[in-house]
Amino acid sequence: MAKTGQDPVPGPEPPGLLNVNEPAERLGIHLHPDEPILELSLACSELITPRDDRRPNSYVQVSYVTPPGGFWTKHSQTEIIEATSTPLFMTTVVFTAGSRLTVNTRVKLSVWDVKDRATSTMYEIGSAMFPVKDIMHADDHRLHLPLKSSEGNTVGYITILSWELSDKTPMPISRSPSPSNKRVLAVDESLFEPVSSNAKYCSLSRDVVLKALYESTTTKTYRFPTTAGSTLSVQEFMAETKLSFHIPIQLLKILIDEEKQQVVELEDLGKLTPHWEQVRKSLLDHHLHLVHEYTEALHGLQTYRGPAFKASCLKEDKRFEFVPLNLHLQRMRVQLLEEEIDNVYDIVTVGAMAAHTLGFKQGGLKKLLSSHEDVYSPKGSGTSCSPGQSHSAKARDLLSSIQALKTQIMYYSESLMRSAKDLAPGDMRRALDSLTDKTRQLVTVCEDRLLDYAIHSLKAARPDYIATTPNDEGDSVTLTTGTEDDPTAKWTWEGDSFKPKSSQSSWEDTLMNVDKSLDCIIKKVDQMTQQEPPANLINRTPKKGRKTSEWSEALYPLQQTLTQCVSLLTEKVQQSLTFLLLQDTNLDCWLETPENKRVSVSQMDQSEASQSEEATPKMETSCVSSRLQELQNRRDIVFSQALSAVVAGFITKLRTSLNDENFLRQLYLVGLLVHYESLLSPHADELGMLEDMVVGINDLRNVTFKIVPASSTSTHDLLPVLTGTRTGINVRIPLPPGLYGLLPAEIRSGMLLRIQPVLFTVGINEKATLAEKFGNTSLQEIVNIENFSRLNSYYEQYMEMMPAPADVDQPHQTRLAGLLQFLQNNVHIRKSKNVEILQQSAEICRRLNGVRVTGCKSAKDRTAMSVTLEQCTVLQLEHMMAPQIFTNALDCMRSSGLSSAIIRKNTRPNRCLRPVNCRHYVLVARRVWPTLTLLPKLLIVLLLLVTVKAVVVRTR
């Protein structure tokens, strides 16, 4: 900024500042400082350069000053248009409410000629100035001003056209005096309207839900011509999300609680043999270490005060390892007011979801888990081991299922008692049916052979274990109840009741106890419901301090027996499966015979289980624990980053599509498609990052969403809440009552909503070239083929559940089925840098109402290139942008749009590869350097290859 030294507006004392909020105050609504109030389009003609044989590469820099201020404020600038004396700039100049304009505000337009981008050599051609009132009073709201050089010569002309934001007419001066008797700019009154639940567009700065999620919104505006002769108004937004830190904080709390619970479970195993005591101690140290590390990480995030995103220069900072890298929302709003078009396209951009702090010398998660497979494997279905599912993964599934069934059994048993108290035979029968169903399911699940093996293994690991042959006592079964007076009290089922017994209970006895106690309840309820309710409805029960009916009094001991049996059953399951997980994390290695042949659990009998400790391979438990700790920590870090991105995308998509009935129906019938686009190269460190991403995105299949009404509209009450465990995270999304009422009844009833994440990856930089020529791209090919299968499966479910898409009249190559066929062909062919995979999968995602997530290593250069290309493609295909300006529009959005802004946010001042005052060449400078540094590396590689080839020839 340069001080002029005098008042730039001569004459009498100027009026006060324009109060743009005065019209809003009259309407009772506050205008946000980021709301636009004036938009200008610029064009130059007859530009003159010192050398007549060279046409200028020009751009316009805009500054303004509001009297009585004496400093010019640099406001914005256009893109660079090369080699023309008549540039028409597509980037428009927008003044917001925060600019505090008055009718006497003076705007300065300086036209610059960039002679050399690489060296930032440029000079000022000329400039022009005008007050805001001139553009408002001008004919057709257009000004045509001469450009004056520093010597006062005319060096060209510049044309200024003003746009009103509600239509294509310019902004007039308000004819009615304001309350302060000052003339003000008339602002589009639609900006002051309260946010309606029926509004098609949801502003990031005004919508109550999105405002709670996003901050630091940056805006850029453009005007592009269409093939029909109209003009597209395009607004580009970039915002930081508060979820970058909010989600990791909540997830860390869950992880800490889970680690503490696992410590308790290991301690509850009781006495074990010395070998297993050593293993348990090692795992306890592992869990306690994670509790310590995660507590420190949680404290650091809770005390953090700063921007709501993690810059790329902090990717190896351990304090922020759980925070996603450079997570932003990039939104494009397209308006064509003649046809009442107002569409929004959102893309979540994020850096590689990987454990950067742990490094990639040993590879990423996919490689590490292939050699040590079992740290939080994805939750399977059923009780049998599916191919690729380890026994330990199945053990966790069994434990989760049994705990859930126990909770349901307790709930229905209480419901049965309430119905008995109310003397309601119908309610009793319904509660009993549900109780019977859940109890039978519990017994069936507990008959799994893996669980039987785990119980015998734990029994064999006791110090006082003596192998015996199970004896058959006929109908007699035993149960350990454990009371305060006699913790070793025993009970046996004889005839139609339980009686004390001193012998040790077996696993089969425990299962039979549950089954028989349920039979007692069924018989009792049948007797009660077949007779009339007693005349004396109420009897006293002093021991409970309340009144109950005779029915509830009769059912009470039987209900208590059932709940005790179920509790004992689940306690045994908990201990046995905990011990199973205590063994080697890959259970298959424990089932190896000396002849190196695997023995299935179904082939093992009790005598073989008793010898499991002797057959155990001897290994260093501390080494196993260390590997466990690193794998678990790495997977938690990657999952935290992936979860943050998907939650931000889910909530944004939900809010912007609340008025779309088909989308809401698709949400609870099929689930939400989440499309991850990776630009990582399968080479060096980026190969490890890709291996991390593959596992992290796959783990998102266990995440569910539940939409709940918000208690208030405060920011804190509108942020999502996480519950659950590692193997099943639930995200509760609060919505204000007005918006919550728009949801269908199925979602409002509490239905859990699922997502289907898919990942497509294609390397596009110089490292991808190295991987294709000298490395291995098999992982990239496998990932694309596997995720195409998932995408195709989602499409088939979509076609079954949803109405036929509206593209049946289009050519086959543009229909969803045709796009899927092309994508299938592309993922199965070997082609260098086949970006068609990314473009076609992204288009399919948009057609299926999915969430788009794009990223590279740091979500800067390559991500910016991908996002801008996708945005221009959408403008051309969906909104008929003139094809002859496609390249110009793409260059404009890359050079002067938010792509360069996101790079500036992530560039350290001491590592900046450009002059600080030059904001045009970020992409150019950062794209030149990799090429320059690549040449010597390629020479070294080629030299090594020639040397190796010569050695081979000599050997032959």
BELQUI-V376498 format. One record per residue. RES is the residue in three letters. PHI is phi in whole degrees, 0 to 359 (none if undefined). D_FIRST is the distance of its C-alpha to the first C-alpha in Angstrom with 2 decimals. Layout:
((RES:PHI:D_FIRST) (RES:PHI:D_FIRST))
This chain:
((MET:none:0.00) (ALA:242:3.78) (LYS:279:6.66) (THR:282:9.49) (GLY:89:12.21) (GLN:207:14.32) (ASP:295:15.01) (PRO:292:14.02) (VAL:244:17.39) (PRO:290:20.23) (GLY:115:23.56) (PRO:294:25.05) (GLU:301:23.33) (PRO:291:21.72) (PRO:292:23.31) (GLY:289:22.22) (LEU:296:20.25) (LEU:291:21.90) (ASN:262:24.02) (VAL:290:24.55) (ASN:273:27.09) (GLU:298:29.47) (PRO:299:31.40) (ALA:295:31.67) (GLU:296:32.99) (ARG:294:35.59) (LEU:269:36.65) (GLY:80:36.61) (ILE:237:34.12) (HIS:269:30.67) (LEU:272:27.93) (HIS:293:26.08) (PRO:301:22.24) (ASP:273:22.25) (GLU:288:24.51) (PRO:286:23.22) (ILE:235:23.65) (LEU:210:22.39) (GLU:231:22.51) (LEU:237:21.71) (SER:254:23.29) (LEU:235:22.06) (ALA:209:24.16) (CYS:243:23.99) (SER:211:26.95) (GLU:55:28.12) (LEU:292:25.23) (ILE:246:26.02) (THR:243:25.45) (PRO:302:26.61) (ARG:255:29.52) (ASP:291:31.68) (ASP:275:33.37) (ARG:234:30.32) (ARG:268:28.69) (PRO:283:24.98) (ASN:260:23.72) (SER:252:20.96) (TYR:212:18.42) (VAL:245:15.98) (GLN:257:12.35) (VAL:250:11.70) (SER:228:8.85) (TYR:210:10.04) (VAL:216:10.16) (THR:248:13.39) (PRO:302:15.09) (PRO:270:15.47) (GLY:296:11.89) (GLY:244:9.76) (PHE:240:6.13) (TRP:280:5.29) (THR:258:5.98) (LYS:290:6.79) (HIS:255:10.51) (SER:196:12.92) (GLN:204:14.61) (THR:267:18.24) (GLU:282:20.79) (ILE:266:21.72) (ILE:248:24.80) (GLU:267:26.71) (ALA:54:28.86) (THR:207:28.76) (SER:266:27.73) (THR:231:28.04) (PRO:286:26.05) (LEU:245:26.49) (PHE:274:23.93) (MET:273:25.52) (THR:286:22.46) (THR:263:21.64) (VAL:255:18.53) (VAL:242:19.37) (PHE:254:18.01) (THR:259:19.73) (ALA:298:21.08) (GLY:289:18.48) (SER:287:15.76) (ARG:57:17.61) (LEU:287:17.77) (THR:236:19.72) (VAL:293:21.53) (ASN:261:19.23) (THR:299:15.95) (ARG:257:14.38) (VAL:248:13.47) (LYS:247:12.01) (LEU:246:13.82) (SER:252:13.14) (VAL:261:16.29) (TRP:244:16.45) (ASP:246:19.73) (VAL:267:20.46) (LYS:278:23.27) (ASP:212:24.06) (ARG:291:23.07) (ALA:297:24.86) (THR:258:22.97) (SER:59:19.60) (THR:274:20.05) (MET:205:18.11) (TYR:212:16.95) (GLU:275:15.45) (ILE:285:18.46) (GLY:183:17.12) (SER:213:15.26) (ALA:215:16.51) (MET:228:15.58) (PHE:202:17.87) (PRO:278:18.40) (VAL:299:19.80) (LYS:296:23.15) (ASP:294:23.69) (ILE:291:23.85) (MET:283:26.09) (HIS:265:28.46) (ALA:291:28.58) (ASP:296:31.83) (ASP:57:32.06) (HIS:54:28.52) (ARG:224:27.29) (LEU:241:25.09) (HIS:235:25.56) (LEU:243:22.97) (PRO:282:22.92) (LEU:264:20.18) (LYS:252:19.46) (SER:282:18.74) (SER:296:17.08) (GLU:273:20.69) (GLY:92:21.17) (ASN:273:23.58) (THR:280:24.10) (VAL:242:23.57) (GLY:147:24.36) (TYR:225:24.06) (ILE:229:22.32) (THR:248:24.17) (ILE:242:22.82) (LEU:236:25.37) (SER:262:25.05) (TRP:242:27.18) (GLU:271:28.64) (LEU:282:28.93) (SER:266:32.64) (ASP:204:33.79) (LYS:263:32.73) (THR:266:32.60) (PRO:284:29.38) (MET:278:28.28) (PRO:273:29.88) (ILE:285:29.02) (SER:294:31.13) (ARG:278:34.02) (SER:269:35.21) (PRO:292:33.57) (SER:280:32.03) (PRO:303:33.54) (SER:267:30.87) (ASN:61:31.63) (LYS:240:28.19) (ARG:284:27.74) (VAL:231:26.32) (LEU:284:25.73) (ALA:282:28.96) (VAL:262:28.47) (ASP:306:31.09) (GLU:292:33.69) (SER:295:34.72) (LEU:291:31.63) (PHE:269:33.20) (GLU:294:36.60) (PRO:298:37.72) (VAL:293:38.00) (SER:263:41.52) (SER:294:43.77) (ASN:264:44.42) (ALA:295:40.81) (LYS:284:40.47) (TYR:256:36.83) (CYS:249:35.79) (SER:287:32.14) (LEU:292:30.68) (SER:259:28.92) (ARG:242:31.79) (ASP:292:35.04) (VAL:294:36.65) (VAL:284:37.93) (LEU:290:34.93) (LYS:295:32.57) (ALA:287:34.77) (LEU:263:34.38) (TYR:238:30.77) (GLU:208:27.33) (SER:53:23.67) (THR:283:24.12) (THR:246:21.69) (THR:232:22.23) (LYS:220:22.03) (THR:236:23.86) (TYR:218:25.80) (ARG:229:28.37) (PHE:238:31.35) (PRO:284:34.42) (THR:248:37.90) (THR:291:41.24) (ALA:272:42.35) (GLY:93:39.67) (SER:271:37.69) (THR:236:34.16) (LEU:275:33.45) (SER:263:30.64) (VAL:241:29.56) (GLN:244:27.46) (GLU:248:26.78) (PHE:239:26.47) (MET:222:26.20) (ALA:222:27.14) (GLU:272:28.25) (THR:250:31.74) (LYS:291:33.10) (LEU:290:36.33) (SER:304:35.01) (PHE:251:36.10) (HIS:295:38.41) (ILE:293:40.98) (PRO:301:41.35) (ILE:297:41.87) (GLN:291:44.67) (LEU:294:46.20) (LEU:298:46.33) (LYS:298:48.27) (ILE:295:50.75) (LEU:295:51.14) (ILE:296:51.75) (ASP:298:54.40) (GLU:291:56.03) (GLU:296:56.21) (LYS:297:57.78) (GLN:295:60.26) (GLN:292:61.27) (VAL:298:61.93) (VAL:297:64.23) (GLU:296:65.99) (LEU:294:66.68) (GLU:294:68.04) (ASP:282:70.29) (LEU:291:72.10) (GLY:83:74.58) (LYS:283:76.52) (LEU:231:76.29) (THR:294:77.93) (PRO:307:76.38) (HIS:299:74.77) (TRP:287:73.01) (GLU:298:72.11) (GLN:295:70.19) (VAL:297:68.40) (ARG:298:67.58) (LYS:299:66.25) (SER:296:63.97) (LEU:291:62.57) (LEU:298:62.19) (ASP:299:60.10) (HIS:298:58.01) (HIS:294:57.39) (LEU:294:56.71) (HIS:295:54.20) (LEU:295:52.31) (VAL:301:52.43) (HIS:295:50.88) (GLU:295:48.12) (TYR:291:47.29) (THR:293:47.28) (GLU:296:44.74) (ALA:297:42.56) (LEU:297:42.91) (HIS:298:41.94) (GLY:296:38.82) (LEU:288:37.68) (GLN:291:38.58) (THR:266:36.55) (TYR:289:33.48) (ARG:227:30.23) (GLY:174:27.32) (PRO:300:26.22) (ALA:272:29.07) (PHE:211:29.45) (LYS:260:30.57) (ALA:291:28.30) (SER:295:30.16) (CYS:289:29.70) (LEU:254:31.90) (LYS:294:34.77) (GLU:257:37.03) (ASP:276:36.21) (LYS:296:39.52) (ARG:298:38.02) (PHE:241:36.74) (GLU:293:39.52) (PHE:274:40.63) (VAL:271:37.19) (PRO:296:36.54) (LEU:274:33.93) (ASN:58:30.74) (LEU:283:32.44) (HIS:221:30.49) (LEU:254:31.51) (GLN:247:30.30) (ARG:241:31.27) (MET:238:31.42) (ARG:253:32.28) (VAL:242:33.87) (GLN:235:34.67) (LEU:227:36.87) (LEU:292:37.50) (GLU:298:40.29) (GLU:252:42.37) (GLU:55:41.15) (ILE:263:39.90) (ASP:211:37.57) (ASN:246:37.92) (VAL:234:36.17) (TYR:232:36.34) (ASP:250:35.53) (ILE:224:35.40) (VAL:272:35.27) (THR:251:33.69) (VAL:206:34.72) (GLY:289:35.23) (ALA:305:38.75) (MET:278:40.87) (ALA:211:42.46) (ALA:272:43.24) (HIS:297:40.72) (THR:289:41.56) (LEU:268:45.23) (GLY:77:44.73) (PHE:225:46.73) (LYS:296:49.17) (GLN:263:52.09) (GLY:97:50.58) (GLY:258:49.40) (LEU:299:51.28) (LYS:299:53.35) (LYS:289:54.76) (LEU:294:55.30) (LEU:288:57.01) (SER:294:59.26) (SER:265:60.81) (HIS:219:60.69) (GLU:269:60.84) (ASP:166:60.65) (VAL:269:57.61) (TYR:59:57.08) (SER:294:58.37) (PRO:302:57.59) (LYS:291:59.95) (GLY:269:62.89) (SER:236:65.32) (GLY:80:68.97) (THR:246:71.07) (SER:254:71.85) (CYS:289:69.80) (SER:278:68.15) (PRO:302:67.58) (GLY:89:64.68) (GLN:260:64.80) (SER:286:65.88) (HIS:294:68.49) (SER:292:66.02) (ALA:297:63.74) (LYS:294:66.81) (ALA:299:67.65) (ARG:294:64.31) (ASP:296:64.91) (LEU:300:68.38) (LEU:298:67.12) (SER:296:64.43) (SER:295:67.01) (ILE:292:69.59) (GLN:296:67.20) (ALA:294:66.16) (LEU:294:69.80) (LYS:298:70.68) (THR:300:68.07) (GLN:293:69.46) (ILE:297:73.05) (MET:298:72.27) (TYR:296:70.61) (TYR:288:73.57) (SER:291:76.11) (GLU:293:74.50) (SER:297:74.51) (LEU:297:78.21) (MET:292:78.92) (ARG:296:77.08) (SER:294:79.10) (ALA:293:82.30) (LYS:297:81.52) (ASP:275:81.03) (LEU:55:84.26) (ALA:247:82.50) (PRO:301:84.48) (GLY:296:82.16) (ASP:294:79.04) (MET:298:81.01) (ARG:296:82.02) (ARG:294:78.47) (ALA:295:77.13) (LEU:293:80.03) (ASP:299:79.35) (SER:294:75.72) (LEU:297:76.84) (THR:297:79.50) (ASP:299:77.12) (LYS:291:74.52) (THR:292:77.23) (ARG:298:78.90) (GLN:299:75.56) (LEU:299:75.08) (VAL:295:78.53) (THR:296:77.98) (VAL:297:74.67) (CYS:286:76.31) (GLU:274:79.06) (ASP:297:76.68) (ARG:293:78.21) (LEU:296:75.05) (LEU:293:75.17) (ASP:297:78.85) (TYR:296:78.08) (ALA:297:75.36) (ILE:294:77.80) (HIS:292:80.47) (SER:295:77.98) (LEU:296:76.92) (LYS:297:80.59) (ALA:288:81.36) (ALA:272:78.57) (ARG:284:80.21) (PRO:298:81.99) (ASP:261:85.24) (TYR:289:85.26) (ILE:233:88.73) (ALA:293:89.07) (THR:226:91.61) (THR:268:92.76) (PRO:300:91.79) (ASN:260:94.89) (ASP:260:95.52) (GLU:256:96.43) (GLY:73:96.92) (ASP:272:95.28) (SER:274:94.34) (VAL:234:90.59) (THR:239:88.82) (LEU:212:85.61) (THR:266:83.90) (THR:263:82.49) (GLY:74:81.64) (THR:253:82.26) (GLU:294:81.62) (ASP:284:85.39) (ASP:221:86.17) (PRO:295:83.20) (THR:255:85.63) (ALA:299:87.46) (LYS:240:88.52) (TRP:226:89.36) (THR:225:91.30) (TRP:270:91.89) (GLU:225:95.60) (GLY:72:97.00) (ASP:235:94.76) (SER:205:93.07) (PHE:264:91.35) (LYS:226:93.50) (PRO:297:92.74) (LYS:208:93.29) (SER:260:92.67) (SER:283:92.01) (GLN:286:88.53) (SER:281:86.66) (SER:262:85.77) (TRP:296:82.86) (GLU:296:85.20) (ASP:296:86.56) (THR:297:83.09) (LEU:296:82.43) (MET:292:85.84) (ASN:301:85.25) (VAL:298:82.21) (ASP:295:84.22) (LYS:290:87.27) (SER:296:85.37) (LEU:293:83.80) (ASP:299:87.31) (CYS:299:88.47) (ILE:294:85.73) (ILE:297:86.55) (LYS:297:90.24) (LYS:294:89.59) (VAL:294:87.28) (ASP:300:89.82) (GLN:295:92.48) (MET:291:90.36) (THR:285:89.21) (GLN:273:92.78) (GLN:240:94.07) (GLU:289:93.30) (PRO:300:91.00) (PRO:298:93.10) (ALA:294:94.23) (ASN:276:92.96) (LEU:289:89.28) (ILE:240:87.93) (ASN:237:89.12) (ARG:275:87.77) (THR:228:86.14) (PRO:301:85.65) (LYS:295:84.16) (LYS:261:81.04) (GLY:70:80.99) (ARG:211:80.76) (LYS:253:83.02) (THR:227:83.46) (SER:281:85.84) (GLU:296:88.84) (TRP:297:87.17) (SER:293:84.12) (GLU:293:86.44) (ALA:285:88.43) (LEU:278:85.40) (TYR:304:83.55) (PRO:296:85.35) (LEU:291:85.13) (GLN:293:81.41) (GLN:296:80.87) (THR:297:82.92) (LEU:298:80.84) (THR:295:77.51) (GLN:293:78.90) (CYS:296:80.11) (VAL:294:76.75) (SER:297:74.92) (LEU:295:77.27) (LEU:300:76.84) (THR:293:73.05) (GLU:295:73.24) (LYS:295:75.40) (VAL:298:73.10) (GLN:301:70.09) (GLN:293:71.81) (SER:292:73.26) (LEU:289:70.11) (THR:297:68.13) (PHE:292:70.67) (LEU:299:70.41) (LEU:288:66.66) (LEU:290:67.46) (GLN:293:69.29) (ASP:308:67.56) (THR:298:64.60) (ASN:257:66.24) (LEU:297:69.56) (ASP:300:71.02) (CYS:290:71.38) (TRP:281:73.56) (LEU:259:75.87) (GLU:277:76.64) (THR:273:80.31) (PRO:303:81.56) (GLU:275:82.26) (ASN:64:78.54) (LYS:247:79.32) (ARG:279:77.42) (VAL:243:79.32) (SER:286:78.06) (VAL:298:78.12) (SER:294:80.78) (GLN:268:83.07) (MET:268:82.82) (ASP:251:85.41) (GLN:294:85.49) (SER:295:87.16) (GLU:291:84.41) (ALA:296:81.74) (SER:292:83.52) (GLN:265:83.16) (SER:297:79.39) (GLU:292:78.54) (GLU:291:80.89) (ALA:277:79.45) (THR:293:75.88) (PRO:295:74.23) (LYS:278:73.44) (MET:212:69.76) (GLU:282:67.33) (THR:294:66.10) (SER:294:63.19) (CYS:293:61.99) (VAL:298:62.40) (SER:297:60.53) (SER:296:57.65) (ARG:295:57.40) (LEU:303:57.65) (GLN:297:54.87) (GLU:294:52.47) (LEU:296:53.35) (GLN:295:53.10) (ASN:297:49.79) (ARG:298:48.33) (ARG:291:49.59) (ASP:296:48.22) (ILE:298:44.74) (VAL:295:44.77) (PHE:296:46.24) (SER:299:43.61) (GLN:292:40.79) (ALA:294:42.71) (LEU:295:43.62) (SER:300:40.06) (ALA:293:39.06) (VAL:288:42.18) (VAL:293:41.95) (ALA:299:38.40) (GLY:293:39.60) (PHE:297:42.81) (ILE:294:41.31) (THR:297:38.64) (LYS:295:41.35) (LEU:299:43.70) (ARG:293:41.32) (THR:283:40.29) (SER:242:43.98) (LEU:296:45.72) (ASN:267:46.90) (ASP:261:48.39) (GLU:296:52.05) (ASN:295:52.78) (PHE:295:50.03) (LEU:296:51.33) (ARG:293:54.85) (GLN:297:53.80) (LEU:298:52.10) (TYR:264:55.36) (LEU:269:57.76) (VAL:247:56.16) (GLY:101:53.10) (LEU:258:49.48) (LEU:278:48.68) (VAL:241:45.78) (HIS:256:44.77) (TYR:261:43.11) (GLU:250:41.71) (SER:253:41.46) (LEU:251:39.87) (LEU:288:41.19) (SER:265:43.27) (PRO:283:46.78) (HIS:211:46.27) (ALA:56:45.79) (ASP:297:43.78) (GLU:293:42.78) (LEU:294:46.51) (GLY:295:46.83) (MET:298:43.87) (LEU:295:45.62) (GLU:295:48.85) (ASP:295:47.16) (MET:298:45.67) (VAL:302:49.08) (VAL:288:50.73) (GLY:299:47.90) (ILE:290:47.75) (ASN:297:51.54) (ASP:293:51.64) (LEU:293:49.69) (ARG:293:52.93) (ASN:270:54.16) (VAL:270:51.34) (THR:238:52.23) (PHE:236:50.28) (LYS:224:51.53) (ILE:262:49.87) (VAL:232:50.54) (PRO:287:49.65) (ALA:279:46.86) (SER:285:47.83) (SER:202:44.63) (THR:260:41.26) (SER:288:39.35) (THR:301:37.21) (HIS:297:39.68) (ASP:280:42.66) (LEU:257:41.16) (LEU:277:40.55) (PRO:292:43.35) (VAL:236:46.11) (LEU:260:47.96) (THR:221:51.70) (GLY:106:54.42) (THR:228:54.85) (ARG:303:53.68) (THR:281:56.24) (GLY:193:55.27) (ILE:272:51.90) (ASN:247:51.64) (VAL:252:48.31) (ARG:266:48.61) (ILE:252:46.01) (PRO:277:45.82) (LEU:233:45.14) (PRO:302:44.95) (PRO:305:48.33) (GLY:298:47.24) (LEU:278:46.16) (TYR:298:49.00) (GLY:292:51.49) (LEU:281:50.42) (LEU:286:51.77) (PRO:292:55.30) (ALA:299:58.12) (GLU:298:58.51) (ILE:285:55.06) (ARG:292:55.39) (SER:285:58.71) (GLY:103:56.94) (MET:298:57.38) (LEU:280:55.60) (LEU:258:53.28) (ARG:248:53.01) (ILE:238:50.65) (GLN:238:51.50) (PRO:278:48.93) (VAL:230:49.07) (LEU:232:47.23) (PHE:237:46.78) (THR:224:45.31) (VAL:214:44.62) (GLY:284:42.85) (ILE:232:40.54) (ASN:260:38.95) (GLU:294:40.49) (LYS:292:42.33) (ALA:294:44.11) (THR:296:45.36) (LEU:298:46.75) (ALA:296:48.42) (GLU:288:50.05) (LYS:276:51.25) (PHE:238:52.25) (GLY:247:51.99) (ASN:219:53.21) (THR:251:51.71) (SER:297:54.63) (LEU:299:52.68) (GLN:301:50.22) (GLU:292:53.20) (ILE:296:55.11) (VAL:299:52.19) (ASN:294:51.66) (ILE:291:55.40) (GLU:297:55.90) (ASN:283:52.99) (PHE:296:54.13) (SER:300:57.41) (ARG:294:55.66) (LEU:296:53.60) (ASN:295:56.77) (SER:296:58.63) (TYR:297:55.96) (TYR:299:56.18) (GLU:296:59.96) (GLN:295:59.69) (TYR:299:57.17) (MET:293:59.60) (GLU:285:62.45) (MET:267:60.74) (MET:253:58.37) (PRO:296:59.00) (ALA:299:58.88) (PRO:296:55.39) (ALA:276:54.53) (ASP:252:54.35) (VAL:293:58.10) (ASP:272:57.83) (GLN:275:55.26) (PRO:300:56.28) (HIS:301:57.35) (GLN:290:54.45) (THR:254:51.94) (ARG:278:54.00) (LEU:301:53.62) (ALA:298:56.94) (GLY:293:55.97) (LEU:297:52.63) (LEU:295:54.52) (GLN:295:57.01) (PHE:296:54.34) (LEU:295:52.66) (GLN:298:56.05) (ASN:296:56.63) (ASN:289:53.28) (VAL:286:53.66) (HIS:258:57.10) (ILE:250:56.26) (ARG:266:54.77) (LYS:215:51.78) (SER:294:48.86) (LYS:47:45.64) (ASN:282:47.16) (VAL:289:44.08) (GLU:299:46.31) (ILE:299:47.51) (LEU:292:44.09) (GLN:293:43.51) (GLN:289:46.98) (SER:293:47.08) (ALA:294:43.72) (GLU:295:45.05) (ILE:297:48.24) (CYS:299:46.31) (ARG:296:44.47) (ARG:294:47.82) (LEU:263:49.34) (ASN:59:46.63) (GLY:268:45.53) (VAL:260:42.46) (ARG:259:40.37) (VAL:232:39.05) (THR:232:37.43) (GLY:192:36.49) (CYS:232:36.65) (LYS:295:36.37) (SER:237:32.91) (ALA:61:32.12) (LYS:238:29.21) (ASP:297:29.82) (ARG:297:33.36) (THR:296:32.92) (ALA:299:29.86) (MET:298:31.96) (SER:293:34.87) (VAL:296:33.09) (THR:295:31.34) (LEU:296:34.67) (GLU:295:36.51) (GLN:296:34.16) (CYS:293:34.48) (THR:296:38.21) (VAL:297:38.54) (LEU:298:36.73) (GLN:283:39.15) (LEU:281:42.33) (GLU:264:41.91) (HIS:231:39.85) (MET:57:40.82) (MET:297:37.47) (ALA:304:38.22) (PRO:296:39.41) (GLN:289:38.07) (ILE:253:34.45) (PHE:303:35.16) (THR:296:33.74) (ASN:295:30.63) (ALA:295:30.07) (LEU:296:30.65) (ASP:296:28.17) (CYS:296:25.57) (MET:291:26.09) (ARG:280:26.13) (SER:274:23.09) (SER:240:20.61) (GLY:273:22.57) (LEU:282:23.06) (SER:298:25.03) (SER:287:22.01) (ALA:295:20.50) (ILE:289:23.71) (ILE:286:23.68) (ARG:297:20.23) (LYS:294:21.59) (ASN:252:24.53) (THR:259:23.18) (ARG:290:23.25) (PRO:302:20.42) (ASN:279:23.17) (ARG:245:24.84) (CYS:291:22.01) (LEU:262:23.32) (ARG:212:20.07) (PRO:299:16.78) (VAL:298:14.55) (ASN:270:11.65) (CYS:249:14.41) (ARG:254:15.73) (HIS:263:18.44) (TYR:247:21.03) (VAL:298:22.01) (LEU:296:25.35) (VAL:297:25.99) (ALA:298:25.46) (ARG:283:27.44) (ARG:272:30.17) (VAL:286:30.59) (TRP:298:31.24) (PRO:302:34.24) (THR:294:35.92) (LEU:294:35.51) (THR:284:36.81) (LEU:284:39.60) (LEU:302:41.34) (PRO:297:42.81) (LYS:294:43.87) (LEU:295:45.71) (LEU:298:47.38) (ILE:296:48.64) (VAL:298:49.99) (LEU:297:51.73) (LEU:298:53.21) (LEU:296:54.61) (LEU:297:56.10) (VAL:296:57.79) (THR:297:59.19) (VAL:297:60.58) (LYS:297:62.14) (ALA:295:63.82) (VAL:295:65.25) (VAL:296:66.65) (VAL:298:68.30) (ARG:296:69.91) (THR:297:71.20) (ARG:293:72.87))
